[in-house]
């Protein structure tokens, strides 16, 4: 008889691990490319060379999210719409925000000395459809309009058009992400820093996938890995 394993994540545990990860990476002054290297080590694709504490925390996030089939009510993505609508100021909705982009936004916004709160939800499927259903929208544009916000969808577009289809050497993947994803994170960070109070919500993240000796990105378990894809963060920045 098949045994079913159900993993319950405590809201405090997941959110604290995410915050520790962000602060450890920030304290180490990791670059965007450094952060991607950390994730490759945390997945077990390459041997960790530096920043063991950050790698360990990333490994904890991957392990917890990769096994999460059931979550505590506080982590249900169905709670995201109410919290986003309660958040002060304007809203930014992002279609696909990976952990490297979340870190880079976090790092850039901290330089502006804004107060930050980061909440984590679990999108168990790692797909946009779950997020759209929670907000009652047919498209991500509908979701953004429902909260009076702005939509950023460039990361998702580039992922599917380029970085999911063509596996490549890890170094090349990191260069591509730095060239194409980091500028999107910079734009979001600039929008956050330019507002008095801004909330950034994303539907899901993505995973780094190893295919033989090459690497690509994917989300929603399309290539078997569905861990960080499930992370649906909400970052709220306010002036002190």
C-alpha positions as CSV (number, residue, x, y, z in Angstrom):
1,X,0.0,0.0,0.0
2,X,1.3,3.4,-1.0
3,X,2.3,5.6,1.9
4,X,1.5,9.2,1.6
5,X,3.7,11.8,3.3
6,X,2.2,15.1,4.1
7,X,4.6,17.9,5.1
8,X,3.3,20.7,7.3
9,X,5.3,23.9,7.3
10,X,4.9,26.2,10.2
11,X,4.4,29.7,8.9
12,X,6.9,31.1,11.3
13,X,9.5,28.5,10.3
14,X,9.3,29.2,6.6
15,X,9.2,32.9,6.9
16,X,12.0,33.0,9.4
17,X,14.2,30.8,7.2
18,X,13.5,33.1,4.2
19,X,14.3,36.2,6.2
20,X,17.5,34.6,7.6
21,X,18.5,33.7,4.1
22,X,17.9,37.2,2.8
23,X,19.8,38.8,5.7
24,X,22.7,36.4,5.6
25,X,23.1,37.0,1.8
26,X,22.8,40.7,2.4
27,X,25.3,40.7,5.2
28,X,27.8,38.8,3.0
29,X,27.2,41.4,0.3
30,X,26.5,38.8,-2.3
31,X,26.1,39.9,-5.9
32,X,23.2,38.7,-8.0
33,X,25.5,36.1,-9.7
34,X,26.8,35.0,-6.3
35,X,23.3,34.3,-5.2
36,X,22.6,32.1,-8.2
37,X,25.9,30.2,-7.5
38,X,24.6,29.6,-3.9
39,X,21.4,28.1,-5.2
40,X,23.2,25.8,-7.6
41,X,25.2,24.5,-4.6
42,X,22.0,24.3,-2.4
43,X,20.3,22.1,-5.1
44,X,23.4,19.8,-4.9
45,X,24.4,20.4,-8.5
46,X,27.9,21.8,-7.6
47,X,30.1,21.7,-4.5
48,X,29.6,24.7,-2.2
49,X,32.7,26.9,-2.4
50,X,31.7,29.9,-0.3
51,X,29.1,31.2,2.0
52,X,28.2,28.0,3.8
53,X,25.6,29.6,6.0
54,X,23.7,31.0,3.0
55,X,24.0,27.7,1.2
56,X,22.6,25.9,4.2
57,X,19.6,28.2,4.5
58,X,18.9,27.9,0.8
59,X,19.1,24.1,1.1
60,X,16.5,24.3,4.0
61,X,14.1,26.3,1.8
62,X,14.5,24.0,-1.1
63,X,14.0,20.9,1.0
64,X,10.9,22.3,2.8
65,X,9.2,23.7,-0.2
66,X,10.1,20.7,-2.4
67,X,8.2,18.4,0.0
68,X,5.3,20.6,0.9
69,X,2.0,19.1,-0.2
70,X,-0.1,20.6,2.6
71,X,0.7,23.8,4.4
72,X,-0.7,25.5,7.5
73,X,-3.6,27.9,6.8
74,X,-1.4,31.0,7.3
75,X,0.7,29.9,4.3
76,X,-2.1,29.3,1.9
77,X,-1.9,31.5,-1.2
78,X,-5.6,32.2,-0.8
79,X,-4.6,34.6,2.0
80,X,-2.5,36.7,-0.3
81,X,-5.2,38.8,-1.9
82,X,-6.5,40.1,1.4
83,X,-3.1,40.9,2.7
84,X,-2.0,42.6,-0.5
85,X,-5.1,44.8,-0.4
86,X,-4.5,45.7,3.2
87,X,-0.9,46.6,2.5
88,X,-0.2,50.4,2.5
89,X,0.5,52.4,-0.6
90,X,0.7,51.1,-4.1
91,X,1.1,47.5,-5.4
92,X,3.4,45.8,-7.8
93,X,2.4,42.3,-9.1
94,X,5.1,40.2,-10.6
95,X,4.7,37.1,-12.8
96,X,7.5,34.9,-11.7
97,X,9.9,36.2,-9.1
98,X,12.8,34.0,-8.4
99,X,14.8,34.0,-5.1
100,X,17.7,35.8,-6.9
101,X,15.4,38.6,-7.9
102,X,13.8,38.8,-4.5
103,X,17.2,39.0,-2.9
104,X,18.3,41.7,-5.3
105,X,15.2,43.8,-4.7
106,X,15.7,43.3,-0.9
107,X,19.3,44.4,-1.1
108,X,18.6,47.5,-3.3
109,X,15.7,48.6,-1.2
110,X,17.6,48.2,2.1
111,X,20.1,50.7,0.7
112,X,17.2,53.2,0.7
113,X,16.7,52.6,4.5
114,X,13.1,51.6,4.0
115,X,11.3,49.4,6.5
116,X,10.8,46.0,5.0
117,X,8.4,43.1,5.8
118,X,8.6,39.8,3.9
119,X,5.9,37.3,3.9
120,X,6.0,33.9,2.3
121,X,3.1,31.9,0.8
122,X,3.2,28.5,-0.8
123,X,1.8,28.1,-4.3
124,X,1.8,24.3,-4.2
125,X,1.6,23.9,-8.0
126,X,4.2,26.6,-8.7
127,X,2.0,27.9,-11.5
128,X,0.3,31.2,-12.3
129,X,-3.2,29.7,-12.5
130,X,-3.3,29.1,-8.7
131,X,-2.5,32.7,-8.1
132,X,-5.0,34.0,-10.6
133,X,-7.7,31.9,-9.1
134,X,-7.0,33.3,-5.6
135,X,-7.6,36.8,-7.0
136,X,-10.5,35.8,-9.2
137,X,-8.7,37.1,-12.3
138,X,-8.4,35.5,-15.8
139,X,-5.0,37.1,-16.4
140,X,-2.2,38.6,-14.4
141,X,-3.2,42.0,-15.8
142,X,-6.6,41.4,-14.2
143,X,-4.9,40.7,-10.9
144,X,-2.8,43.9,-11.1
145,X,-5.8,46.0,-12.0
146,X,-7.8,44.4,-9.1
147,X,-5.3,45.8,-6.6
148,X,-4.6,49.0,-8.5
149,X,-1.1,47.9,-9.2
150,X,1.5,47.6,-11.9
151,X,2.4,44.3,-13.6
152,X,6.0,43.1,-14.2
153,X,6.0,39.9,-16.4
154,X,9.4,40.1,-18.1
155,X,11.1,37.4,-16.0
156,X,8.4,34.9,-16.9
157,X,8.6,35.8,-20.6
158,X,12.4,35.4,-20.8
159,X,12.3,32.2,-18.8
160,X,9.9,30.5,-21.2
161,X,11.3,31.9,-24.4
162,X,14.9,31.5,-23.6
163,X,16.2,29.9,-20.4
164,X,13.8,27.0,-20.1
165,X,14.1,25.9,-23.7
166,X,17.9,25.9,-24.1
167,X,20.0,24.2,-21.5
168,X,23.4,25.6,-21.1
169,X,26.6,25.6,-19.0
170,X,26.0,26.9,-15.5
171,X,28.3,29.8,-16.0
172,X,26.4,30.8,-19.1
173,X,23.1,30.5,-17.4
174,X,24.3,32.7,-14.6
175,X,25.5,35.3,-17.1
176,X,22.1,35.2,-18.9
177,X,20.2,35.6,-15.7
178,X,22.5,38.5,-14.6
179,X,22.0,40.2,-18.0
180,X,18.2,39.7,-18.3
181,X,16.7,39.1,-14.9
182,X,18.8,41.5,-12.7
183,X,17.7,44.6,-14.7
184,X,14.0,43.6,-14.0
185,X,14.8,43.3,-10.3
186,X,16.5,46.7,-10.5
187,X,13.4,48.2,-12.1
188,X,11.1,46.8,-9.4
189,X,13.5,48.0,-6.7
190,X,13.5,51.5,-8.2
191,X,9.7,51.5,-8.3
192,X,9.7,50.5,-4.6
193,X,12.2,53.1,-3.6
194,X,10.3,55.8,-5.5
195,X,7.1,55.2,-3.6
196,X,6.2,56.1,0.0
197,X,4.8,52.6,0.6
198,X,4.9,49.8,-1.9
199,X,3.9,46.1,-1.7
200,X,5.4,43.6,-4.2
201,X,3.6,40.3,-4.7
202,X,4.6,37.4,-6.9
203,X,2.7,34.3,-8.0
204,X,5.6,31.9,-8.0
205,X,9.3,31.5,-8.4
206,X,11.4,29.1,-10.5
207,X,13.9,26.3,-10.0
208,X,17.3,25.7,-11.5
209,X,17.2,22.3,-13.3
210,X,20.2,20.2,-14.2
211,X,19.8,18.3,-17.5
212,X,22.9,16.0,-17.9
213,X,25.8,18.4,-17.7
214,X,23.7,21.5,-18.6
215,X,21.3,23.7,-16.8
216,X,18.0,25.5,-17.4
217,X,15.2,27.2,-15.5
218,X,11.7,26.0,-15.0
219,X,8.7,26.3,-12.7
220,X,5.6,24.3,-11.9
221,X,7.4,21.0,-12.1
222,X,7.7,21.1,-15.9
223,X,11.1,19.5,-15.7
224,X,10.5,17.5,-12.5
225,X,11.8,20.0,-9.9
226,X,9.2,21.9,-8.0
227,X,10.7,23.5,-4.9
228,X,11.5,27.2,-5.1
229,X,8.9,27.5,-7.8
230,X,6.4,27.2,-5.0
231,X,7.6,30.3,-3.2
232,X,5.1,33.2,-3.6
233,X,6.6,36.1,-1.7
234,X,5.0,39.4,-0.6
235,X,7.4,42.2,0.2
236,X,6.1,45.4,1.8
237,X,8.3,48.5,2.0
238,X,7.3,51.6,4.0
239,X,9.1,54.8,4.9
240,X,10.2,55.1,8.5
